[in-house]
Amino acid sequence: MGYSGTFRDSLVVEQLDKVSLSFLVDDLEIRRGGVAANMCFGLGVLGVRGVLVGAAGEDFADYRSWLERHGVDCSHVHISESRHTARFVCTTDPTGAQIASFYPGAMSEARMIELGPITQSLGAPSYVLVGADDPDGMLRHTQECRQRGYAFIADPSQQLAFGDGDLIRDLVDGAAILFSNEYESHMIAQKTGWDDAEVLARVGVQVTTLGKDGVRIRRRSEDDVVVAAAADVTAVEPTGVGDAFRAGFLAAASWGLGLERAAQVGCVLAAYVVETVGTQEYAFSSAGFLRRVRDSYGDVPADEVAPHLP
């Protein structure tokens, strides 16, 4: 929601212990989100059918239809009998100040989901990406991946600020891939007590997004792979950009392309998101996507990506 006045004009410093405020907002925008849904949507528009695993409320029906129309398997979403789907509600004034609330709702029931029955019906997964969710659910799913031998991807992102060292170590150790942005990579090191070499020793591949500077990929005893961001990007709004990068990266990995190509596909998909308001409001043609790959990274990457686009 957008408020045309400023919050500071409504706050009486001497009365902050008795705050009672109401704002007449000018607009209301409802956007679809959630890190797992954003990633599955990105996979879907690239022709890869991801399986969405998480907990939602009975109000999920419309969102389910949207995701399924865009190639997402929602058959294993747990529906709460008593809680609404998690949501973030935010009001912003013209100065950029925000008053916001996050309602976890049904997300707290993610810990009730077992991966075993899902894989029995679908087959063994290429990867299980454990993203930001109910911390107990994240821990359960990471531990289940270890026990069942599923390759898992650690992507704790927003939960890093709230998790302690023990939780983060448990979520990261043994991951096939560790995703984070640069700030989060420093937070992982700080909270776990591991230096960069120790983090890398505990994961197969460390993928660190660098904002406008692209992405860096590290592996033990290998040279870093550094990929620039896509060319000619007009940034509008950054929410969901990291989720889109992950979707593009994993789509390319599922096509059997190498790490450099995966990062390039991820950066191009991320470009579409940063150029729109909303995490799932973008659209493109295969020809348009391929043109951006070619313009950003050259003919060889474009030729390797082309056969896989829907």
PyMOL commands that set and color helices and strands:
alter all, ss='L'
color gray80, all
select helices_A, chain A and resi 7-10+13-18+35-45+58-69+105-112+115-122+135-148+157-161+165-172+182-192+196-202+211-213+241-254+259-274+286-297+299-308
alter helices_A, ss='H'
color red, helices_A
select strands_A, chain A and resi 55-56+78-79+87-92+98-103+128-131+152-155+177-181+205-209+215-218+225-227
alter strands_A, ss='S'
color yellow, strands_A
deselect
rebuild
show_as cartoon
